[in-house]
Amino acid sequence: MFVWQYMKLIKNLITNIVISGALLYIFNYYSIWIKISFADPEVEKSIIKLVLMFLSLGLVFWIFNSPIKWILKILSCPVNFLTLWLASIVINVLVFYMFAYVVNNYLDLGVVVKLWEIWQTLILSFIMSIGITVLTKIL
C-alpha cells in the first residue's frame, strides 16, 4: 500500500505538469493575455521540440504554482484574514510575474514569456487556476 501512495503522488505530479504545459500552450496561441516567444524558430516547426518546451515550462510553472504559492499563502495568512482573502488574488498575479521573471532572466530555455497588463494577468491566473483544478479532478 505504501508503493501505491508514491505512485499516486507521481501520477498527480505528472498530471499537473502536463496540464500546466497544455494550458500555457493554449493560452499562448489562443489568447491575448500571455505571449511565449522562442529564440529558435525551429522549435515551432518540430512537434517534439514544442511539446518538450511546453512540458518544461509546465514544470517551472508547477514549481511556482504549487510549493511557492502555498508558502506565500501561509506567510500572508494574517493579511489575507484582514482583507477577507482578497490578498490571495495578488498572490496569484505575483506567481505569474515571478514565473515570467525567472524564465526570462534565470533559465536558459530559449524562451521569452511576456505578460501584458495586471488585469489581464489576473484573468489569466484565475482561468489557469480553475483549469488546473478542474482538469486534475477529471484526470
ABEGO torsion letter per residue (X at the ends): XAAAAAAAAAAAAAAAAAAAAAAAAAAAAABAABBBBBABAAAAABAAAAAAAAAAAAAAAAAAABAAAAAAAAAAAAAAAAAGGAAAAAAAAAAAAAAAAAAAAABBAGBBBBBBBAAAAAAAAAAAAAAAAAAAAAX
